[in-house]
Amino acid sequence: MSIKYNVIIQKEENWYVAKCIDNNIVSQGKNIEEAIKNLKEALELYYENEELVLPKETYITTVEVTI
């Protein structure tokens, strides 16, 4: 199963901080790629022992908005 999450990345001093805004899991790295890689690992570990059960008629999607 694959799920897409919304992520915000901010530079803070010498680190890039990646935060999943859907569940508040945070990680960091020395560059953007490392921050994202570390966040993916943190998300995988978080859900490793969790069973993701969605009620019937539940849909997960993303939308793009121009601002």
Distance bins in CASP14 RR format, pairs under 12 A and 6 or more apart:
PFRMAT RR
TARGET T0000
AUTHOR 0000-0000-0000
RMODE 2
METHOD distances of the structure
MODEL  1
1 44 0 0 0 0 0 1 0 0 0 0 0
1 47 0 0 0 0 1 0 0 0 0 0 0
1 50 0 0 0 0 0 1 0 0 0 0 0
1 51 0 0 0 0 0 1 0 0 0 0 0
1 52 1 0 0 1 0 0 0 0 0 0 0
1 53 0 0 0 0 0 1 0 0 0 0 0
1 54 0 0 0 0 0 1 0 0 0 0 0
1 60 0 0 0 0 0 1 0 0 0 0 0
2 40 0 0 0 0 0 1 0 0 0 0 0
2 43 0 0 0 0 0 1 0 0 0 0 0
2 44 0 0 0 0 0 1 0 0 0 0 0
2 47 0 0 0 0 0 1 0 0 0 0 0
2 52 0 0 0 0 0 1 0 0 0 0 0
2 60 0 0 0 0 0 1 0 0 0 0 0
3 20 0 0 0 0 0 1 0 0 0 0 0
3 22 0 0 0 0 1 0 0 0 0 0 0
3 23 0 0 0 0 0 1 0 0 0 0 0
3 40 0 0 0 0 0 1 0 0 0 0 0
3 43 0 0 0 0 1 0 0 0 0 0 0
3 44 0 0 0 0 0 1 0 0 0 0 0
3 46 0 0 0 0 0 1 0 0 0 0 0
3 47 0 0 0 0 1 0 0 0 0 0 0
3 50 0 0 0 0 0 1 0 0 0 0 0
3 52 1 0 0 1 0 0 0 0 0 0 0
3 54 0 0 0 0 1 0 0 0 0 0 0
3 58 0 0 0 0 0 1 0 0 0 0 0
3 59 0 0 0 0 0 1 0 0 0 0 0
3 60 1 0 0 1 0 0 0 0 0 0 0
3 61 0 0 0 0 0 1 0 0 0 0 0
3 62 0 0 0 0 0 1 0 0 0 0 0
4 20 0 0 0 0 0 1 0 0 0 0 0
4 22 0 0 0 0 1 0 0 0 0 0 0
4 40 0 0 0 0 0 1 0 0 0 0 0
4 43 0 0 0 0 0 1 0 0 0 0 0
4 60 1 0 0 1 0 0 0 0 0 0 0
4 61 0 0 0 0 1 0 0 0 0 0 0
4 62 1 0 1 0 0 0 0 0 0 0 0
4 63 0 0 0 0 0 1 0 0 0 0 0
5 18 0 0 0 0 0 1 0 0 0 0 0
5 19 0 0 0 0 0 1 0 0 0 0 0
5 20 1 0 1 0 0 0 0 0 0 0 0
5 21 1 0 0 1 0 0 0 0 0 0 0
5 22 1 0 1 0 0 0 0 0 0 0 0
5 23 1 0 0 1 0 0 0 0 0 0 0
5 24 0 0 0 0 0 1 0 0 0 0 0
5 25 0 0 0 0 1 0 0 0 0 0 0
5 36 0 0 0 0 0 1 0 0 0 0 0
5 39 0 0 0 0 1 0 0 0 0 0 0
5 40 0 0 0 0 1 0 0 0 0 0 0
5 42 0 0 0 0 0 1 0 0 0 0 0
5 43 1 0 0 1 0 0 0 0 0 0 0
5 44 0 0 0 0 0 1 0 0 0 0 0
5 46 0 0 0 0 0 1 0 0 0 0 0
5 47 0 0 0 0 0 1 0 0 0 0 0
5 60 0 0 0 0 1 0 0 0 0 0 0
5 62 0 0 0 0 1 0 0 0 0 0 0
6 18 0 0 0 0 0 1 0 0 0 0 0
6 19 0 0 0 0 1 0 0 0 0 0 0
6 20 1 0 0 1 0 0 0 0 0 0 0
6 21 1 0 1 0 0 0 0 0 0 0 0
6 22 1 0 1 0 0 0 0 0 0 0 0
6 23 0 0 0 0 1 0 0 0 0 0 0
6 24 0 0 0 0 0 1 0 0 0 0 0
6 25 0 0 0 0 0 1 0 0 0 0 0
6 39 0 0 0 0 0 1 0 0 0 0 0
6 43 0 0 0 0 0 1 0 0 0 0 0
6 60 0 0 0 0 0 1 0 0 0 0 0
6 61 0 0 0 0 0 1 0 0 0 0 0
6 62 1 0 0 1 0 0 0 0 0 0 0
6 63 0 0 0 0 0 1 0 0 0 0 0
6 64 0 0 0 0 0 1 0 0 0 0 0
6 65 0 0 0 0 0 1 0 0 0 0 0
7 16 0 0 0 0 0 1 0 0 0 0 0
7 17 0 0 0 0 0 1 0 0 0 0 0
7 18 1 0 1 0 0 0 0 0 0 0 0
7 19 1 0 0 1 0 0 0 0 0 0 0
7 20 1 0 1 0 0 0 0 0 0 0 0
7 21 1 0 0 1 0 0 0 0 0 0 0
7 22 0 0 0 0 1 0 0 0 0 0 0
7 23 0 0 0 0 0 1 0 0 0 0 0
7 24 0 0 0 0 0 1 0 0 0 0 0
7 25 0 0 0 0 1 0 0 0 0 0 0
7 26 0 0 0 0 1 0 0 0 0 0 0
7 27 0 0 0 0 1 0 0 0 0 0 0
7 32 0 0 0 0 0 1 0 0 0 0 0
7 35 0 0 0 0 1 0 0 0 0 0 0
7 36 1 0 0 1 0 0 0 0 0 0 0
7 37 0 0 0 0 0 1 0 0 0 0 0
7 38 0 0 0 0 0 1 0 0 0 0 0
7 39 1 0 0 1 0 0 0 0 0 0 0
7 40 0 0 0 0 1 0 0 0 0 0 0
7 42 0 0 0 0 0 1 0 0 0 0 0
7 43 0 0 0 0 1 0 0 0 0 0 0
7 62 0 0 0 0 0 1 0 0 0 0 0
8 16 0 0 0 0 0 1 0 0 0 0 0
8 17 0 0 0 0 1 0 0 0 0 0 0
8 18 1 0 0 1 0 0 0 0 0 0 0
8 19 1 0 1 0 0 0 0 0 0 0 0
8 20 0 0 0 0 1 0 0 0 0 0 0
8 21 1 0 1 0 0 0 0 0 0 0 0
8 22 0 0 0 0 0 1 0 0 0 0 0
8 24 0 0 0 0 0 1 0 0 0 0 0
8 25 0 0 0 0 0 1 0 0 0 0 0
8 26 0 0 0 0 1 0 0 0 0 0 0
8 27 0 0 0 0 0 1 0 0 0 0 0
8 32 0 0 0 0 0 1 0 0 0 0 0
8 35 0 0 0 0 0 1 0 0 0 0 0
8 36 0 0 0 0 0 1 0 0 0 0 0
8 39 0 0 0 0 0 1 0 0 0 0 0
9 15 0 0 0 0 0 1 0 0 0 0 0
9 16 1 0 1 0 0 0 0 0 0 0 0
9 17 1 0 0 1 0 0 0 0 0 0 0
9 18 1 0 1 0 0 0 0 0 0 0 0
9 19 1 0 0 1 0 0 0 0 0 0 0
9 20 0 0 0 0 0 1 0 0 0 0 0
9 21 0 0 0 0 0 1 0 0 0 0 0
9 26 0 0 0 0 0 1 0 0 0 0 0
9 27 0 0 0 0 0 1 0 0 0 0 0
9 28 0 0 0 0 1 0 0 0 0 0 0
9 29 0 0 0 0 1 0 0 0 0 0 0
9 31 0 0 0 0 0 1 0 0 0 0 0
9 32 1 0 1 0 0 0 0 0 0 0 0
9 33 0 0 0 0 0 1 0 0 0 0 0
9 34 0 0 0 0 0 1 0 0 0 0 0
9 35 1 0 1 0 0 0 0 0 0 0 0
9 36 1 0 0 1 0 0 0 0 0 0 0
9 37 0 0 0 0 0 1 0 0 0 0 0
9 38 0 0 0 0 0 1 0 0 0 0 0
9 39 0 0 0 0 1 0 0 0 0 0 0
10 16 1 0 0 1 0 0 0 0 0 0 0
10 17 1 0 1 0 0 0 0 0 0 0 0
10 18 0 0 0 0 1 0 0 0 0 0 0
10 19 1 0 0 1 0 0 0 0 0 0 0
10 21 0 0 0 0 0 1 0 0 0 0 0
10 26 0 0 0 0 0 1 0 0 0 0 0
10 28 0 0 0 0 1 0 0 0 0 0 0
10 29 0 0 0 0 0 1 0 0 0 0 0
10 32 0 0 0 0 0 1 0 0 0 0 0
10 35 0 0 0 0 1 0 0 0 0 0 0
11 17 1 0 0 1 0 0 0 0 0 0 0
11 18 0 0 0 0 0 1 0 0 0 0 0
11 28 0 0 0 0 0 1 0 0 0 0 0
11 29 0 0 0 0 0 1 0 0 0 0 0
11 30 0 0 0 0 0 1 0 0 0 0 0
11 31 0 0 0 0 1 0 0 0 0 0 0
11 32 0 0 0 0 1 0 0 0 0 0 0
11 35 0 0 0 0 1 0 0 0 0 0 0
12 18 0 0 0 0 0 1 0 0 0 0 0
12 19 0 0 0 0 0 1 0 0 0 0 0
12 26 0 0 0 0 0 1 0 0 0 0 0
12 28 1 0 0 1 0 0 0 0 0 0 0
12 29 0 0 0 0 0 1 0 0 0 0 0
12 30 0 0 0 0 0 1 0 0 0 0 0
12 35 0 0 0 0 0 1 0 0 0 0 0
13 28 0 0 0 0 0 1 0 0 0 0 0
13 29 0 0 0 0 0 1 0 0 0 0 0
13 30 0 0 0 0 0 1 0 0 0 0 0
14 28 0 0 0 0 1 0 0 0 0 0 0
14 29 0 0 0 0 1 0 0 0 0 0 0
14 30 1 0 0 1 0 0 0 0 0 0 0
14 31 0 0 0 0 0 1 0 0 0 0 0
14 35 0 0 0 0 0 1 0 0 0 0 0
15 26 0 0 0 0 0 1 0 0 0 0 0
15 27 0 0 0 0 1 0 0 0 0 0 0
15 28 1 0 1 0 0 0 0 0 0 0 0
15 29 1 0 1 0 0 0 0 0 0 0 0
15 30 1 0 0 1 0 0 0 0 0 0 0
15 31 0 0 0 0 1 0 0 0 0 0 0
15 32 0 0 0 0 0 1 0 0 0 0 0
15 34 0 0 0 0 1 0 0 0 0 0 0
15 35 1 0 0 1 0 0 0 0 0 0 0
15 38 0 0 0 0 0 1 0 0 0 0 0
16 26 0 0 0 0 0 1 0 0 0 0 0
16 27 0 0 0 0 1 0 0 0 0 0 0
16 28 1 0 0 1 0 0 0 0 0 0 0
16 29 1 0 1 0 0 0 0 0 0 0 0
16 30 1 0 0 1 0 0 0 0 0 0 0
16 31 1 0 0 1 0 0 0 0 0 0 0
16 32 1 0 1 0 0 0 0 0 0 0 0
16 33 0 0 0 0 1 0 0 0 0 0 0
16 34 1 0 0 1 0 0 0 0 0 0 0
16 35 1 0 1 0 0 0 0 0 0 0 0
16 36 0 0 0 0 1 0 0 0 0 0 0
16 37 0 0 0 0 0 1 0 0 0 0 0
16 38 0 0 0 0 1 0 0 0 0 0 0
16 39 0 0 0 0 0 1 0 0 0 0 0
17 25 0 0 0 0 0 1 0 0 0 0 0
17 26 1 0 0 1 0 0 0 0 0 0 0
17 27 1 0 0 1 0 0 0 0 0 0 0
17 28 1 0 1 0 0 0 0 0 0 0 0
17 29 1 0 0 1 0 0 0 0 0 0 0
17 30 0 0 0 0 0 1 0 0 0 0 0
17 31 0 0 0 0 0 1 0 0 0 0 0
17 32 0 0 0 0 0 1 0 0 0 0 0
17 34 0 0 0 0 0 1 0 0 0 0 0
17 35 1 0 0 1 0 0 0 0 0 0 0
17 36 0 0 0 0 0 1 0 0 0 0 0
17 38 0 0 0 0 0 1 0 0 0 0 0
17 39 0 0 0 0 1 0 0 0 0 0 0
17 42 0 0 0 0 0 1 0 0 0 0 0
18 24 0 0 0 0 0 1 0 0 0 0 0
18 25 0 0 0 0 1 0 0 0 0 0 0
18 26 1 0 0 1 0 0 0 0 0 0 0
18 27 1 0 1 0 0 0 0 0 0 0 0
18 28 1 0 0 1 0 0 0 0 0 0 0
18 29 1 0 0 1 0 0 0 0 0 0 0
18 31 0 0 0 0 0 1 0 0 0 0 0
18 32 1 0 0 1 0 0 0 0 0 0 0
18 33 0 0 0 0 0 1 0 0 0 0 0
18 34 0 0 0 0 1 0 0 0 0 0 0
18 35 1 0 1 0 0 0 0 0 0 0 0
18 36 1 0 1 0 0 0 0 0 0 0 0
18 37 0 0 0 0 1 0 0 0 0 0 0
18 38 1 0 0 1 0 0 0 0 0 0 0
18 39 1 0 1 0 0 0 0 0 0 0 0
18 40 0 0 0 0 1 0 0 0 0 0 0
18 41 0 0 0 0 0 1 0 0 0 0 0
18 42 0 0 0 0 1 0 0 0 0 0 0
18 43 0 0 0 0 0 1 0 0 0 0 0
19 25 1 0 0 1 0 0 0 0 0 0 0
19 26 1 0 1 0 0 0 0 0 0 0 0
19 27 0 0 0 0 1 0 0 0 0 0 0
19 28 0 0 0 0 1 0 0 0 0 0 0
19 35 0 0 0 0 1 0 0 0 0 0 0
19 36 0 0 0 0 0 1 0 0 0 0 0
19 38 0 0 0 0 0 1 0 0 0 0 0
19 39 1 0 0 1 0 0 0 0 0 0 0
19 42 0 0 0 0 0 1 0 0 0 0 0
19 43 0 0 0 0 0 1 0 0 0 0 0
20 26 1 0 0 1 0 0 0 0 0 0 0
20 27 0 0 0 0 1 0 0 0 0 0 0
20 35 0 0 0 0 0 1 0 0 0 0 0
20 36 0 0 0 0 0 1 0 0 0 0 0
20 38 0 0 0 0 0 1 0 0 0 0 0
20 39 1 0 0 1 0 0 0 0 0 0 0
20 40 0 0 0 0 1 0 0 0 0 0 0
20 42 0 0 0 0 1 0 0 0 0 0 0
20 43 1 0 0 1 0 0 0 0 0 0 0
20 44 0 0 0 0 0 1 0 0 0 0 0
20 46 0 0 0 0 1 0 0 0 0 0 0
20 47 0 0 0 0 0 1 0 0 0 0 0
21 39 0 0 0 0 0 1 0 0 0 0 0
22 39 0 0 0 0 0 1 0 0 0 0 0
22 43 0 0 0 0 1 0 0 0 0 0 0
22 46 0 0 0 0 0 1 0 0 0 0 0
22 47 0 0 0 0 0 1 0 0 0 0 0
22 60 0 0 0 0 1 0 0 0 0 0 0
22 62 0 0 0 0 0 1 0 0 0 0 0
23 39 0 0 0 0 0 1 0 0 0 0 0
23 42 0 0 0 0 0 1 0 0 0 0 0
23 43 1 0 0 1 0 0 0 0 0 0 0
23 46 1 0 0 1 0 0 0 0 0 0 0
23 47 0 0 0 0 1 0 0 0 0 0 0
23 50 0 0 0 0 0 1 0 0 0 0 0
23 52 0 0 0 0 0 1 0 0 0 0 0
24 39 0 0 0 0 0 1 0 0 0 0 0
24 42 0 0 0 0 0 1 0 0 0 0 0
24 43 0 0 0 0 0 1 0 0 0 0 0
24 46 0 0 0 0 0 1 0 0 0 0 0
25 38 0 0 0 0 0 1 0 0 0 0 0
25 39 1 0 0 1 0 0 0 0 0 0 0
25 40 0 0 0 0 0 1 0 0 0 0 0
25 41 0 0 0 0 0 1 0 0 0 0 0
25 42 1 0 1 0 0 0 0 0 0 0 0
25 43 1 0 1 0 0 0 0 0 0 0 0
25 44 0 0 0 0 0 1 0 0 0 0 0
25 45 0 0 0 0 1 0 0 0 0 0 0
25 46 1 0 1 0 0 0 0 0 0 0 0
25 47 0 0 0 0 1 0 0 0 0 0 0
25 50 0 0 0 0 0 1 0 0 0 0 0
26 35 0 0 0 0 1 0 0 0 0 0 0
26 38 0 0 0 0 1 0 0 0 0 0 0
26 39 1 0 0 1 0 0 0 0 0 0 0
26 42 1 0 0 1 0 0 0 0 0 0 0
26 43 0 0 0 0 0 1 0 0 0 0 0
26 46 0 0 0 0 0 1 0 0 0 0 0
27 34 0 0 0 0 1 0 0 0 0 0 0
27 35 1 0 0 1 0 0 0 0 0 0 0
27 36 0 0 0 0 1 0 0 0 0 0 0
27 37 0 0 0 0 1 0 0 0 0 0 0
27 38 1 1 0 0 0 0 0 0 0 0 0
27 39 1 0 1 0 0 0 0 0 0 0 0
27 40 0 0 0 0 1 0 0 0 0 0 0
27 41 1 0 0 1 0 0 0 0 0 0 0
27 42 1 0 1 0 0 0 0 0 0 0 0
27 43 0 0 0 0 1 0 0 0 0 0 0
27 44 0 0 0 0 0 1 0 0 0 0 0
27 45 0 0 0 0 0 1 0 0 0 0 0
27 46 0 0 0 0 0 1 0 0 0 0 0
28 34 0 0 0 0 1 0 0 0 0 0 0
28 35 1 0 1 0 0 0 0 0 0 0 0
28 36 0 0 0 0 0 1 0 0 0 0 0
28 37 0 0 0 0 0 1 0 0 0 0 0
28 38 1 0 0 1 0 0 0 0 0 0 0
28 39 0 0 0 0 1 0 0 0 0 0 0
28 41 0 0 0 0 0 1 0 0 0 0 0
28 42 0 0 0 0 1 0 0 0 0 0 0
29 35 1 0 1 0 0 0 0 0 0 0 0
29 36 0 0 0 0 1 0 0 0 0 0 0
29 37 0 0 0 0 1 0 0 0 0 0 0
29 38 1 0 1 0 0 0 0 0 0 0 0
29 39 0 0 0 0 1 0 0 0 0 0 0
29 41 0 0 0 0 0 1 0 0 0 0 0
29 42 0 0 0 0 0 1 0 0 0 0 0
30 37 0 0 0 0 0 1 0 0 0 0 0
30 38 0 0 0 0 1 0 0 0 0 0 0
31 37 0 0 0 0 1 0 0 0 0 0 0
31 38 0 0 0 0 0 1 0 0 0 0 0
32 38 0 0 0 0 0 1 0 0 0 0 0
32 39 0 0 0 0 0 1 0 0 0 0 0
33 39 0 0 0 0 0 1 0 0 0 0 0
33 40 0 0 0 0 0 1 0 0 0 0 0
34 40 0 0 0 0 0 1 0 0 0 0 0
34 41 0 0 0 0 0 1 0 0 0 0 0
35 41 0 0 0 0 0 1 0 0 0 0 0
35 42 0 0 0 0 0 1 0 0 0 0 0
36 42 0 0 0 0 0 1 0 0 0 0 0
36 43 0 0 0 0 0 1 0 0 0 0 0
37 43 0 0 0 0 0 1 0 0 0 0 0
37 44 0 0 0 0 0 1 0 0 0 0 0
38 44 0 0 0 0 0 1 0 0 0 0 0
38 45 0 0 0 0 0 1 0 0 0 0 0
39 45 0 0 0 0 0 1 0 0 0 0 0
39 46 0 0 0 0 0 1 0 0 0 0 0
40 46 0 0 0 0 0 1 0 0 0 0 0
40 47 0 0 0 0 0 1 0 0 0 0 0
41 47 0 0 0 0 0 1 0 0 0 0 0
41 48 0 0 0 0 0 1 0 0 0 0 0
42 48 0 0 0 0 0 1 0 0 0 0 0
43 50 0 0 0 0 0 1 0 0 0 0 0
43 52 0 0 0 0 0 1 0 0 0 0 0
44 50 0 0 0 0 0 1 0 0 0 0 0
46 52 0 0 0 0 0 1 0 0 0 0 0
47 53 0 0 0 0 0 1 0 0 0 0 0
52 58 0 0 0 0 0 1 0 0 0 0 0
52 60 0 0 0 0 0 1 0 0 0 0 0
54 60 1 0 0 1 0 0 0 0 0 0 0
END
